[in-house]
Amino acid sequence: MAVSVFNSLVTLLVVVDPLGLAPIFVGLTTGRTEASSAKQP
């Protein structure tokens, strides 16, 4: 069971590519104030 969950998480991280998405996240959040960020769910 634990091996299956681990394999699924590794696959998800490889497919999503968090390092590749970092510039997009930074671009979307640049210039936002704390107050406007806190209002988002």
Jmol script that loads the backbone (N, CA, C; Angstrom):
load data "model"
ATOM      1  N   MET A   1       0.832  -1.209   0.000  1.00  0.00           N
ATOM      2  CA  MET A   1       0.000   0.000   0.000  1.00  0.00           C
ATOM      3  C   MET A   1       0.868   1.260   0.000  1.00  0.00           C
ATOM      4  N   ALA A   2       1.843   1.312   0.894  1.00  0.00           N
ATOM      5  CA  ALA A   2       2.683   2.507   0.993  1.00  0.00           C
ATOM      6  C   ALA A   2       3.514   2.715  -0.267  1.00  0.00           C
ATOM      7  N   VAL A   3       3.963   1.628  -0.867  1.00  0.00           N
ATOM      8  CA  VAL A   3       4.758   1.733  -2.090  1.00  0.00           C
ATOM      9  C   VAL A   3       3.901   2.276  -3.218  1.00  0.00           C
ATOM     10  N   SER A   4       2.653   1.852  -3.270  1.00  0.00           N
ATOM     11  CA  SER A   4       1.731   2.321  -4.303  1.00  0.00           C
ATOM     12  C   SER A   4       1.472   3.817  -4.162  1.00  0.00           C
ATOM     13  N   VAL A   5       1.282   4.281  -2.950  1.00  0.00           N
ATOM     14  CA  VAL A   5       1.050   5.711  -2.705  1.00  0.00           C
ATOM     15  C   VAL A   5       2.298   6.506  -3.071  1.00  0.00           C
ATOM     16  N   PHE A   6       3.453   6.002  -2.687  1.00  0.00           N
ATOM     17  CA  PHE A   6       4.712   6.677  -3.007  1.00  0.00           C
ATOM     18  C   PHE A   6       4.905   6.777  -4.514  1.00  0.00           C
ATOM     19  N   ASN A   7       4.660   5.694  -5.216  1.00  0.00           N
ATOM     20  CA  ASN A   7       4.803   5.702  -6.675  1.00  0.00           C
ATOM     21  C   ASN A   7       3.832   6.682  -7.315  1.00  0.00           C
ATOM     22  N   SER A   8       2.630   6.764  -6.789  1.00  0.00           N
ATOM     23  CA  SER A   8       1.645   7.700  -7.324  1.00  0.00           C
ATOM     24  C   SER A   8       2.084   9.146  -7.106  1.00  0.00           C
ATOM     25  N   LEU A   9       2.617   9.446  -5.941  1.00  0.00           N
ATOM     26  CA  LEU A   9       3.069  10.808  -5.652  1.00  0.00           C
ATOM     27  C   LEU A   9       4.256  11.198  -6.523  1.00  0.00           C
ATOM     28  N   VAL A  10       5.181  10.279  -6.713  1.00  0.00           N
ATOM     29  CA  VAL A  10       6.341  10.563  -7.558  1.00  0.00           C
ATOM     30  C   VAL A  10       5.886  10.823  -8.990  1.00  0.00           C
ATOM     31  N   THR A  11       4.968  10.000  -9.477  1.00  0.00           N
ATOM     32  CA  THR A  11       4.441  10.190 -10.836  1.00  0.00           C
ATOM     33  C   THR A  11       3.754  11.542 -10.962  1.00  0.00           C
ATOM     34  N   LEU A  12       2.969  11.914  -9.967  1.00  0.00           N
ATOM     35  CA  LEU A  12       2.268  13.201 -10.001  1.00  0.00           C
ATOM     36  C   LEU A  12       3.264  14.359 -10.032  1.00  0.00           C
ATOM     37  N   LEU A  13       4.309  14.294  -9.215  1.00  0.00           N
ATOM     38  CA  LEU A  13       5.300  15.366  -9.190  1.00  0.00           C
ATOM     39  C   LEU A  13       6.050  15.464 -10.507  1.00  0.00           C
ATOM     40  N   VAL A  14       6.332  14.347 -11.122  1.00  0.00           N
ATOM     41  CA  VAL A  14       7.049  14.365 -12.394  1.00  0.00           C
ATOM     42  C   VAL A  14       6.158  14.934 -13.497  1.00  0.00           C
ATOM     43  N   VAL A  15       4.884  14.566 -13.492  1.00  0.00           N
ATOM     44  CA  VAL A  15       3.962  15.029 -14.533  1.00  0.00           C
ATOM     45  C   VAL A  15       3.680  16.520 -14.381  1.00  0.00           C
ATOM     46  N   VAL A  16       3.483  16.982 -13.159  1.00  0.00           N
ATOM     47  CA  VAL A  16       3.127  18.380 -12.922  1.00  0.00           C
ATOM     48  C   VAL A  16       4.334  19.292 -13.119  1.00  0.00           C
ATOM     49  N   ASP A  17       5.543  18.823 -12.829  1.00  0.00           N
ATOM     50  CA  ASP A  17       6.784  19.580 -13.007  1.00  0.00           C
ATOM     51  C   ASP A  17       6.747  20.906 -12.240  1.00  0.00           C
ATOM     52  N   PRO A  18       6.843  20.848 -10.910  1.00  0.00           N
ATOM     53  CA  PRO A  18       6.743  22.066 -10.103  1.00  0.00           C
ATOM     54  C   PRO A  18       7.794  23.123 -10.437  1.00  0.00           C
ATOM     55  N   LEU A  19       8.995  22.708 -10.809  1.00  0.00           N
ATOM     56  CA  LEU A  19      10.018  23.699 -11.151  1.00  0.00           C
ATOM     57  C   LEU A  19       9.653  24.431 -12.438  1.00  0.00           C
ATOM     58  N   GLY A  20       8.999  23.750 -13.349  1.00  0.00           N
ATOM     59  CA  GLY A  20       8.573  24.384 -14.585  1.00  0.00           C
ATOM     60  C   GLY A  20       7.407  25.333 -14.375  1.00  0.00           C
ATOM     61  N   LEU A  21       6.595  25.071 -13.361  1.00  0.00           N
ATOM     62  CA  LEU A  21       5.439  25.924 -13.083  1.00  0.00           C
ATOM     63  C   LEU A  21       5.781  27.121 -12.207  1.00  0.00           C
ATOM     64  N   ALA A  22       6.956  27.119 -11.581  1.00  0.00           N
ATOM     65  CA  ALA A  22       7.332  28.205 -10.674  1.00  0.00           C
ATOM     66  C   ALA A  22       7.302  29.572 -11.352  1.00  0.00           C
ATOM     67  N   PRO A  23       7.860  29.748 -12.557  1.00  0.00           N
ATOM     68  CA  PRO A  23       7.807  31.075 -13.184  1.00  0.00           C
ATOM     69  C   PRO A  23       6.379  31.539 -13.473  1.00  0.00           C
ATOM     70  N   ILE A  24       5.504  30.605 -13.796  1.00  0.00           N
ATOM     71  CA  ILE A  24       4.103  30.970 -14.044  1.00  0.00           C
ATOM     72  C   ILE A  24       3.461  31.454 -12.746  1.00  0.00           C
ATOM     73  N   PHE A  25       3.714  30.730 -11.644  1.00  0.00           N
ATOM     74  CA  PHE A  25       3.161  31.119 -10.354  1.00  0.00           C
ATOM     75  C   PHE A  25       3.669  32.498  -9.943  1.00  0.00           C
ATOM     76  N   VAL A  26       4.960  32.741 -10.105  1.00  0.00           N
ATOM     77  CA  VAL A  26       5.544  34.042  -9.745  1.00  0.00           C
ATOM     78  C   VAL A  26       4.931  35.140 -10.602  1.00  0.00           C
ATOM     79  N   GLY A  27       4.754  34.878 -11.888  1.00  0.00           N
ATOM     80  CA  GLY A  27       4.168  35.872 -12.784  1.00  0.00           C
ATOM     81  C   GLY A  27       2.731  36.208 -12.426  1.00  0.00           C
ATOM     82  N   LEU A  28       1.994  35.204 -11.978  1.00  0.00           N
ATOM     83  CA  LEU A  28       0.592  35.439 -11.622  1.00  0.00           C
ATOM     84  C   LEU A  28       0.442  36.159 -10.292  1.00  0.00           C
ATOM     85  N   THR A  29       1.401  35.983  -9.396  1.00  0.00           N
ATOM     86  CA  THR A  29       1.258  36.557  -8.054  1.00  0.00           C
ATOM     87  C   THR A  29       2.070  37.828  -7.839  1.00  0.00           C
ATOM     88  N   THR A  30       2.845  38.240  -8.821  1.00  0.00           N
ATOM     89  CA  THR A  30       3.647  39.455  -8.679  1.00  0.00           C
ATOM     90  C   THR A  30       2.740  40.677  -8.602  1.00  0.00           C
ATOM     91  N   GLY A  31       3.013  41.542  -7.648  1.00  0.00           N
ATOM     92  CA  GLY A  31       2.258  42.777  -7.527  1.00  0.00           C
ATOM     93  C   GLY A  31       0.995  42.678  -6.685  1.00  0.00           C
ATOM     94  N   ARG A  32       0.718  41.516  -6.155  1.00  0.00           N
ATOM     95  CA  ARG A  32      -0.477  41.372  -5.310  1.00  0.00           C
ATOM     96  C   ARG A  32      -0.136  41.744  -3.879  1.00  0.00           C
ATOM     97  N   THR A  33      -1.060  42.399  -3.222  1.00  0.00           N
ATOM     98  CA  THR A  33      -0.851  42.747  -1.817  1.00  0.00           C
ATOM     99  C   THR A  33      -1.247  41.560  -0.937  1.00  0.00           C
ATOM    100  N   GLU A  34      -0.844  41.609   0.311  1.00  0.00           N
ATOM    101  CA  GLU A  34      -1.237  40.534   1.232  1.00  0.00           C
ATOM    102  C   GLU A  34      -2.739  40.476   1.400  1.00  0.00           C
ATOM    103  N   ALA A  35      -3.381  41.626   1.440  1.00  0.00           N
ATOM    104  CA  ALA A  35      -4.826  41.676   1.646  1.00  0.00           C
ATOM    105  C   ALA A  35      -5.560  41.027   0.474  1.00  0.00           C
ATOM    106  N   SER A  36      -5.145  41.318  -0.746  1.00  0.00           N
ATOM    107  CA  SER A  36      -5.835  40.716  -1.887  1.00  0.00           C
ATOM    108  C   SER A  36      -5.541  39.232  -1.993  1.00  0.00           C
ATOM    109  N   SER A  37      -4.352  38.814  -1.577  1.00  0.00           N
ATOM    110  CA  SER A  37      -4.016  37.403  -1.596  1.00  0.00           C
ATOM    111  C   SER A  37      -4.810  36.641  -0.554  1.00  0.00           C
ATOM    112  N   ALA A  38      -5.038  37.263   0.597  1.00  0.00           N
ATOM    113  CA  ALA A  38      -5.775  36.598   1.669  1.00  0.00           C
ATOM    114  C   ALA A  38      -7.243  36.424   1.331  1.00  0.00           C
ATOM    115  N   LYS A  39      -7.787  37.249   0.459  1.00  0.00           N
ATOM    116  CA  LYS A  39      -9.209  37.144   0.079  1.00  0.00           C
ATOM    117  C   LYS A  39      -9.476  35.966  -0.835  1.00  0.00           C
ATOM    118  N   GLN A  40      -8.464  35.497  -1.536  1.00  0.00           N
ATOM    119  CA  GLN A  40      -8.641  34.392  -2.481  1.00  0.00           C
ATOM    120  C   GLN A  40      -8.777  33.089  -1.688  1.00  0.00           C
ATOM    121  N   PRO A  41      -9.709  32.212  -2.110  1.00  0.00           N
ATOM    122  CA  PRO A  41      -9.876  30.936  -1.407  1.00  0.00           C
ATOM    123  C   PRO A  41      -8.751  29.990  -1.672  1.00  0.00           C
TER     124      PRO A  41
END
end "model"
wireframe off; spacefill off
backbone 0.3
color backbone group
